[in-house]
Amino acid sequence: MANPIAEPASATVPHAPAAWLSTPQFAGLLALLILAAFPDVVFGLRTFASGDFGRFGHPIAHFHREAFWRGELPLWNPLNDFGLPFLAQWNTLTLYPGSLFYLLLPLSWSLGVFCLLHLWLGGVGMFVLTRRWTGSPLAAAFAGLAYAFSAVSLHSLLWPNNSAALGWLPWVVLAWERALADGGRAVLVGGVVTALQLLTGAPEIILQTWLLAGGLGLVQVPDLRAKLLVLVCRIAGVASLAMALAAVQLLPFLELLARSHRTGGTTPVEWSLPVTGLANLLLPLFHAHAFPDGVFHQPTQQWIASYYPGIGVFLFAVGALATVRGRRVGLLGGLFVAGLWLALGERGGLFTWLQQAVPFFGGLRYPVKFVVLAVAVLPMLAALGIAQWQTAAAGLPRRCLLALGFTLLVAVGALAWCGKQFPLYPLTPAEQAALLNNALLRAVFLGLMLVASWFVCSHLPPRRAWLAGALLLGCAWLDGLTHMPVLPARVTRELLQSGVTDLSPTPRVGESRALVRTAANRALVQTVLPDPSRDYLIPRLALFANCNLVEGVPKVDGFFALYPREQRAVRLLFGPDEIPEPLADFVGVAMVTKPGSLFAWEARPSRLPLATAGMRPVFRSDGEVLAALTNFNPRAEVFLPSEARALVPFTNGCVAEAKVQRWTANQVEVDVRAEAPALLVLAQTDYPIWRATVDGLPTPILRANHCFQAIVVPAGTTRVKLEVVDRTFQLGLVVTLGTLLLAGLLWRRWSAASAVSP
């Protein structure tokens, strides 16, 4: 019996010049085009390295891979910020099944290819989705290529988790449509696909995907009011199943989020889309400034170099909005406007209002990320426009298409003139030439796509029709590849290997740490070199951001989305002008960058071991402790919260010695010899996943010096053992495995019922 909610499949568009293009054939074509664009990455000659790929993505994957091959679950990262949760960060891709690709294969090759595979996955997903809507292989192929080679997709290659989330976006939309239309097993498929995107750990992209998928799933229903309860139940089923399947990742993340510096108030907003940035949808280099590496950036936001969707994509999307009627087109148009409005941040007002009204938005920091929603819907609109143009009976009038094309040509020319005459900052001759050449190239591609689209609707012989379609698709591909003078930079794979930084003595886990001065960090943020190899190596030598993870060198700071609240407050005490020497001694800073240098180091012989014992307990409030940490005696005193008085049966220090026997990511063992009951203090971030025993007996861990660990030990010689036991992760694992089992049983039951039904 036909499902009363399902929307009829679109009929095949007559006279389609690319009717031969099936899904496997398009998948092969897209793979060849990605290979042609990045042959050095695919064949292992070079790999991505610029920006956050080299400073965040690759180091995170390296740490994950090292733990994997040691047989450890990377719950804890001892190399950054006095130690902090790793798996709970969510964007580390720790539990994403696709991570096995770079865990099992050589990392310097596989991580770059991992990103390219998700570029391919997203393009194929957009093809399948829009072909379902339009029945036109050409329109779907155009949308697939436009999505895969949009500026957002290409520049997101620098972030493996964002690249993976974008790769799943069209598949989630498709899965939700089918789940809302068909119910039953389609709900299970929708939950699994949604869970896979959830595990990529890109919250802003995931949120926008859900908005898009939910809206498009609802508008396909002919009689929405009559089926509203059924649809709400199916939406709840997909969302609940996805979150339950991803519970093993989400529950630790939510615990970290609740304890992080991003809770308890609104996160300061940075990097909003400038109003003039709307012009970059047509001209990528408008009001953009060239960095030394050749990549152009907008001065007011540094999240992404470009979000240019393609001039032809914009043409056909506007054509669809102007001529195609229906709830789907109306929704896509509304989401396009909403995405740009939110991306404007405080300038638009909507984002600020949502920050105050919706708790989730209070933790979001970069409004410009909502440009993803606007850019993602444009290929969908373009496919609908092309399909309408191909339909003989109700096609887009040629004069309307030519009028739109002429308008865009004039707009590109006007923007090029304004960008040259009224720049935000003085343009160099090279920047002026790049702006004008870029505008000319956009105009050329627009003209070629107008010519191709003119013939697409004509009743041409198969060979000529094929050529018209090939010209349209080829222009879409080249337009994306040439929108920016330099795409993500690549370096030889050898540079990503360990052993670049040479410190003597080298800090080791459980022994000491390195400290990058704040002034050096700020200089490294602003330093961009024209040579990609040097631009990557200098931050590596300086242990900038997370580069220390590749070297295995523990240091005081790091580059993560979430930090435990108390740990973050202590880290900020390392100010820009001077190092608080007592605090640096306590946390074991053995090496620090020399003043005025980026990667030259000097030793600090005054540092303490990371495990000390026998200090006098001093009970203070949190505010008093923070104020005192820059000027205290870590060898003689330790600060404890006032509520810990009942757990510490002494007030004086004593002679005691602590000797570390073992210190790994997930386990610490220390032998303590004390003349009287004493405190063992560890310069490691206190977090609830740690459990402690003294001679095998459980004992509480006290919060010392605002964010570190202290344990009461008796007189004599004792063995203190701390171990990571993450109850939240264990609960999430039970929920995930139980949901998998339940989903499997439901799938089997519904399959059997489907097999016997008439």
N, C-alpha and C positions, 0 to 999 in steps of 0.2 A: 504494500500500500504506500502511496506517495506521502512523503512528510509534508504536512500542511504549512510548515514554517519555511521550508527550503525555497530559495529563490531559483527560478528556472535558469539553467545554464545558458550563457550567451551563445547565440548562433555564430557560426563561422562567418567572418566578414567576406562578402563576395569580392572577387578580383584582387585578393590579397597577394602582393608580389613576393611574400616570403612564406607562403602556405606550406612550403616544404620543411620549414624550420620547426622540428619537434623539440621537446624538452631535452632529450639526450644530445641532439645536434647543437642546440644553443649552449648547453653545458660545455660541449667540446669547443665550440667557437670562443666562448668566454675564457676558457682555460688557455687557448692559444693566444688570445689578446693579452691576458695577464702575463703569459710567458714572454711575449714580445715587448711588453712594457718593463718587465723586471727580469731579464734573462740572467743577469749576474747573481741575483738573489736565489733564483730557482736552481741554478746549476752550482751554487756554492762558491762562486768566485768572490763575492762580496756579501755584506749583510747590512741591515739598517743599524744606525748608531746615533743619529743626531737627536738632540733634545731628550725628551723623557724616555725614549726607547733605551738609550745607553745609560741613563741616570736613574731610571725607575724600573721599566719593564724587564730588561735583561738581568739586572741584579736580583730582582725578586724571583725570576724564573731560575736563576743560578742557585739561589739559596734553597728554593723548593726542590730542585733536582738533586742537590747534594744530600738533603735530608732523605729523599726518596731512595737513593742508592745506599744510604746507611741503614735503611729499614726503619726510619723514624717518621712519625707524623709531625709535621712542622707546626705544632701548636704555639710555640714560643720562639721569639727571635732575640737571642742574647747579644746581638752585634750592634744594636741601635738603641739610643735613648734609655740607657741603663737596663735594657730589656723591655720588651712589650709584646703583646699578642701578635701572632702572625696569621694563622688561619682565620681568626675572627675579623681581620681587616676586610675580608670579602673580595676586594678587587685584586687579590693575589692569585686568583684562579686555582687555589689549592685543591678544591674538590670538583672542579669542572672536568668532566670526562675527556674533553678534547685536549687537556694538558698532557695526557699520556703521549701525545705526538712528540713534544719536545722533551719529555722526561726520558723517553726510550731512545731517541735519536740524538746525534751530536747537537748541542744547544746552539752553537754559533751558526749553524745552518738552519736548524728546524724551527727556531723561534720566528725568524723572518718569514719562512714558508708557512708557518702556522697563521700568521696575519694574512698572508696572501690567500690561503685556503678559505678564510672567512670572507675575504673580499669576493671570492668566487661563490661561496655559499649564499651571500646576500644577493648577488646578481641573479643567480639561478632562482632563488626564492621570489624575487620581484617579477621575474619572467613568468613563473608558474601562477603567481597571484593575479597579475594583470591579464594573462591569457584566460584565466577563469572568468574574469569580468567581461572581457571584450570579445573573445573568440578570435582575435587577430594575432597571429604569430609575429608580424612585423611590429605592431604596437607594443606587444609584450617584450620583444627583443630590444626595442629602443628603450623601454623603461628599465629593463635589466642592465643594459650597458650604462645607461645614465646613472643608475643607482650605484653600480660598482665603481664607476670612474668619476663620481662626483667628488668635489673638493673635500667634503666631510669624510667620505670613505677613504680617500687617498691619504689625507693628513692624519687620519686615525690609525694608520699603520704604525705610528709611533707609540700607541698604547694597545698592547695585546688584548686587554680586557674590553676596551671600547670597540676594537675591531671585531672581537667575537660577538659582542652584544649587537652591533650593527648587522653582522652576518645573520643573526637569528631574527631580526626585526620583521622582515616580510613573512617568514615562516610562522611566527607567532600570530600575525594578522590573519594569515590563511587558516591556521589551526582554530582560531577563535571563530572565524566565519563558519567553518564546517561544524564546530561544536554547537554553536547556537542554532544552526539550521537542522542538524541531524540528531543531536543528542547521543545517548548511548556510548558506543565505543569512540565516537569522535570527541566526546568530552575527555576520555582518558588520553587520547592522542594530544589534545590541546593542553592538558595538564603537563604531560611529559615535555612537549616542546617548550612550553612556558617555563618549566623548571630549568631546562637547559640554559635558557637566556638568563634566568635568575642567578644561576651559578657563575655567570661571567662577572658579576659584581660591578656593574655600571649603573648605579641607581637612577641617575637622571635619564639615561637612555631607556632603561626598563620602564620607568614611570611614563615616559612619552609613548612607548610601545603599547602599554596597557590602555592609555587614553585612545590611541589610534585603533587598536584592535577591538576594544569594546564599542566604540562609536560605529565603526564599519560593520561589526557584527550585527548591531541593532538595526542599522538602516537597510539591510538587505531583506528584512522581514516585511512582507506586504501589509499585514494587519498587526501593527505593533501593539496596539492597546489590547487586542483580544488575546495575545500570546505573552503579555508582559510578565506574568507570574512564572510561566515556563522559562522564559528567557533569563529572568533574574536568577532562577534556580540553576540554570546551566552556567551562567557567568560565575556564580558563587562556587559551583562545582569545579570549574576549570581553575579558578584562582586558589581555592582551598587545596585542591590536589597538587598544584604547582608548589605552593608554599610548604605543604607537608613533605613532598618529595625533596625539597631543598632545605628542610628543617635542620639537617646536620650542619649546614653552613649558616643558615639564617639565625638560629638561636644563639650561637656564640657571637655573631655580629651584633645582634640586638643587645646582648649583655654589655659588649664593649661600647656600643653607642650610648647606652644609659649611663655608663661610667666615664664617658669621654668629655673632652673639652668643648664639644659641640652641643652639649645639653645644658639646660638651665638658662637659656637665653637665645637671642637671635644671632646667628653667625654673621659677622661683617661681610657685606656684599662687595665683591670685586669683579672686575672684567665683565661689565655689561656691554651689550652691543650699542655702538654709537648710532645716533640717528642717521648720520651720513653713511654709516655702514650698510644701510639698506641698498645703496647704489652698487655695492659689491656683488649683489645678485646678478647684475648685468656686466659689470666691469671689475674684474678681480683686483686690479691694482689701484683702484680709486682711493685716494687719501691713504695710501699705504706707503710704508717706508722700507727700503731695502736694508736688510742686515748684511754684515760682511760675508755671510755664507751664500748670499744671493736670494734668500727667501724674503718675501715681502710680508710685513706685519702691520696691523692697525695699531696705532700708538695707545689706544685706550683699552685694548684687550689682548692678552697674550695666550689665550687658551688654544686657539687654532689659527693657522696662518690664513686660511681661506675657507669660505663656505659657498663658493660659486657653484651653482647647480648645473650649469651648461646653458648657453644662449638658446639652443633649440628646445631644451626642456622647458625653459621659461616661455618660449613662444607657444608651444603646443598646450602647456598648462593654462596660459591665459586664454587661448582659443577654446579650451574645454569649458572654462568658467563662463565665457561669453556665449557659448552656443549650446552646450549640453545641459539638459534639464534632468533633474533627479536628486533624490536625497543624498546619494553617495557623493556627487560632485559638490553639492552644497556643504556637506560635512567636511570634505577635504579642503574646500576653500576656507571654511571657518577655522579649521585647525592650522592652516597656513598662516592666517592672520594672528591666531592665538600664539603660535610659536614665536613669531617675530615680536609680538607685543610683550611676551614674557622675557624674551631675550634682551629687550631694552632695559630690564631691571628697574632701578629707581626712576629712570627717565620715563618709563611707560606707566608706572604706578601700579599695574596689575600684580607684578611680582611682589612688591612691597605689601600690598593688601593681603596676598596669599600667605606671605611670611607671618603676618599677624593672625590670620584666621586659621591656617592649617599647620599643625605642629611639624609635619614633615618638611615643609618649605623653610621652616626656621633654621634647619641645618644645612640648607643648600647655600653654596658660596659663590658660584659662577653662573649668573643668569644667562650668559651668552650660550651656554650649553643647550638651551631650549631652541636654538636655531636648528638643531637636529630635526625637530618635529616639522618645522617649515620646509626644510630641504627634503625630508623623506617623502612628503606627500606630493611634491612636484612631479617626480617620475610617474606616479600613479595617475595624476591629472593629465600628464602628457600622453600616456597610453590611451586614456579615454578620448582625448582630443584627436589623436591619430586615427583611432578606430572610427570615430565619427566622420573624419575626413575621407576615410576609405569607403564608407557606406554610400552606395550610389544614390539611394532614394532620399536620404536625409543628411547628406554630407555637408561639411563646413563650406560655405560659399567661397569661391576662389578670391573674390574681391576682399572679403573679410580677412582671409589669411594674408593676402598681400598687404592690406592696410596695417595689420598687426606687425608684420615683418618690417614694413617701412617705418612704423612708429618706433620699434626697437632699434633699428639702425640709427635713426635720428637721436634717440636717447643715448646710445653708446657714444656717438660723436659728441653730443653735448656734454656728457660726463667726462670724456677725455679732455675736452677744451677747458671745462671748469677745474678738473684736477690739475691741469698744467698752469692755468692762470691764477687759481686761488687755492694753493696747497696749504695743508695744515702746517707744514714745515717746509723750508726752502728745499727744492728738489735739485739734485745734482743733474748734470747733463745726461748721465747714464740712466738715472731714474726717469727723467722726462722721456728719453727714447724708449725705455721699456714700457712706459704707460701708453705711448702712442702706438707702438708696435703691437702691444697687447690688444688695444682697441681695434686696430686694423685686422688682426687675426680673428677676433670675435665677429667682426663684420663679414669677413670672408666665409667663416663657417655658417653664419646665419644665412648668407646668400645661397650657399651650396645646399643647405637643408631646405630652403624655400623652393629651389629648383627641384630637388628630389621629391619633396612632398607634392609638388605640382603634378609630377608624373605618376605618383603613387595611386592617385584616384583615376587615372586614365586607363582605358582599356588597351593596354599595351601587350605586345607579344610576350610570352614568358621570359625570353632572354632579356629584353629591355626592362621588363618589370623587375626582374631579379637585380639588374644593375641599379635601378632607382632605389630599391630597398638597401642594397649594399652601400650606395653612396650615403644614404641617410644614417645607417648604422656606423659607417666609417667616420663620418663627421662627428657623431656623438662621442665616439671613442677618442678621437684626436683632440676634440675640444676639451675634454677632461684632462688629458695628459699635458696639454700645452697651456693650461690656464695660469700656471705659475712658472717663472723661469727655472726654478729648481724644486724638484720633488724631494721627499725625505732622503737625506744624504746617506750614502753607503760607504763602508770602509772594508778593508780586508778582514776576513774572519779571524785571523791570527791576533788582531788587536783586542778581541773580546776575551782572550784567555787570561787566566790568573797570573799573578806574579809581576804586575806592572809597577806597583808601588814598592819602594825600598825604604823601610824604616828600620833603624837600629838604635835601641832595641825595638823589636816588633811587638806591639800589644797583643795579648792573647786572651781568649775567653777565660774568665775566672781569675785573671791576673791583673790586667790593667786596661786602659782605654786611651784612644787618641782624641784630640780636641781640635776641631777646625774653628779658628777664630771667626767671630761674627763678621768682621770686616772682610775676611777672605771669602766667606760665603756670599756676601753681597756682591763682591767683585766678580765671583764666578757666575752668579746669576746674570750679570750684565755683560759677560765676556762671550762673544761669538766670533769665531775665527773663520776665515775663508777656506782654509784647508780642513776638510772633514776629519782627517786623521788626528790632527792636532787639536781640533775642537772637541774630539772625544777623549784624547789622551790626557790633556791637562786636567779636566775634572777627575779622571781616574787617579792621576798622581796626587791630586789634592784630597782624595777620599770624599769628594763632594756628593751631596744627596745620599743615594744608596750605593754608590760605587764601592764602598767598603765591603759590601756583601760578597762581591766577586773576589776580593782579596782576603776575606776571612778576618778582617781587622775590626775589633769592636771600637766604637767611638760614642761620643756623648750625644750626637744629634742624629737625625735621619729625615726621610721624606715619605710621610705616610698620611693617609686621610684622617685617621683617628688616633688620638693619644689618650691614655688614662689621665683624668683631670688633674690629679695631684702631681703626676710626673711632669705634665706639661708646664705647670706652674714653677716647678723647680728648674726645669731646663731653661726657662726664660730668664732665670737669674744670671745666666751667662750673657751679660750685656755686650754691647758693641765696643765699649771703650776699654774695659779691663776685665780680667778673669778673677772671679772671687776665689782667691787662693785656698782658703780653708775647704770650701765646697769641692774645688778641683782635686785637692788632696784626698778628700773622703771618697770620691767616686773613682779614684785610681787613675787620674790623667797622667800618663807617663810621657806622652809626646804631644806637642802643640805646635801649630804652624807659627813660624817666626813672624814678628811684626813686619808689615809691609810686603809679605811674600804670599804667594798662592800655594806652593807645594814644597817649600823648604821647611824642615822640621827642626825643633829643638827639644831636648829632653828635660823632664821635670823629676829630679831625683827625690823630691819631697813627698811624692805620692804615697798613699797608704795601700796595703793589700785590700782586696775587695771583701775579705772576711776579717773582722776584728772582734775583740772581746774584752770585757772588763771595764767598759766605760760607765761613768756615773749617769743614772737616768735623771732627766730633767723633764718635768711634765708641763706642757704649755698648750695653748690653743693653736689652731692651724695658722691663724694670722700672725701670732707671735713667733711661731717656728719659722715661717717664711722670712720674716724680717730679720731673724737671727742667723740664718744659714750662711750669709755672706761674711760673717765675722764671729766664728765660734771655734772651739778647739775640738776637732773630731777625734783626737787621740785620748781625750779625757772625758768627754760628755756626749750623750746622745739624747735627742729630743723625742719624747713620746707624747701622744695625745692624752689629755687630762683623764679621759675615761679608762685609760690603761692602768691607773694606779692600783686597782684591785687585783691585777694580774701580775704585778711586780712586787714581791715581798721584801724588797730592800731599797735603800735610797743612796747607797754609796757604791763607788767602784771598787774593784779589787784587782789583784794581779792575775792575769789570765792570758792564755795563748790560743790562737785559732790557726789550724793548719788544714788547708784545702786538700782533700784526697781525690776529689772528682768534681768537675764542673763542666756540664754539657748543656745543651739547649733545654733539656727537659728534666735534668737531675743535678742536684748539688749534694756533696757529702763533705762534712767538715768535722775534724776531731778537735775538741775543745778541752783544755786543761785549765781548771780554775781553782784558786785557793778557797773560794766561797761561792755561793750562788751568784751568777753573773748573767750578763746579756751578751749573746752573740749577735752581731750586727752585720748584715750583708748589704753591700751597695748595689742592690738589685731592686727593680721596681716591684712594689707590693701589688699583687693582683690576686683575686680570689681563686684562680685555678691552681695555685700552689698549695700543697699540703706538707706539713712538717711532722717529723717524729724525732724524739730524743731517746736513744737506745731502744728504738722500736716502739715506743709509746707515743700516741698522737699528742701534739701540743699546739697551742694557738700561735699564729704568726702575728706579731704586733707591727703596726705601722710606725716606722722610725724615720726621723728627720724628714717628715712630711710625706714621703712617698716610697721609702725603702723598707727593708725587712729586719725585724729583731725577734729573737727567740730567747726565752728564759731557760738557762741550763743550771743544773745543780753543781755543787762542789765536786771536784775530782775530775776524772777523765770520762768524757762522753762522746758518743758518735751522733751527730746531728745530720739528718737526711731530709732534704726537700725534694719533692717530686711534683711534676705537673699532673694533676688529675682533674680534667675538665668535665665536671658533671653536666654542664650545659651541652657540651658536645656529645656526651654519651646519651643524654636524653634525646637530642636531635637525631642521633644515629638510630635509636630505637624507633622514633617516629618515621624516619625515612624508610627503614627496612620494613616496618609494618605496613606503610602505605604502598610500597612496591608489591608486597605480598597480596594486599587487598586489591590493588589494581589488576594484578595478574589473574586473580580469581574472578573478578568482574569481567575482564576481557574474555576469559574462557567461557563464562556463563553466557554472555551476550553473543559470543560467536556461535555457541551451540544453539541458542534460540534463533539466531538468524538463519542457521543452516536448515532448521526444520520448518521455518515459517514459509507459507506459500508465496 
